[in-house]
């Protein structure tokens, strides 16, 4: 009888452990899926900003012209200059001599 009780307790503990592992895997999947969706949203926003830069042909333009065209970036924020880059929507528009856009890269 004592063996049956011990085996029953082990069975319950084993089932509880499997339930915990299953709950952990569900939570892990949820976090992974939300992170993936957020990553896709960031890439989509950067692509939208890159298309604006490409369609307006901003490479080779002076900073004053770029500021007229890009009043807000893809995130709804005002582009800003830091160092030798104009940051707009996840893109870095590199400034050369005379504050002219030389090339574009992603942050």
Buried (B, 14 or more C-beta within 10 A) or exposed (E): EEEEEEEEEEEEEEEEEEEEEEEEEEEEEEEEEEEEEEEEEEEEBBBBBBEBBEEBEBBEBBBEBBBEBBEEBBBEEEBEBEEEBBBBBBBBBBBEEEBBBEEBEEE
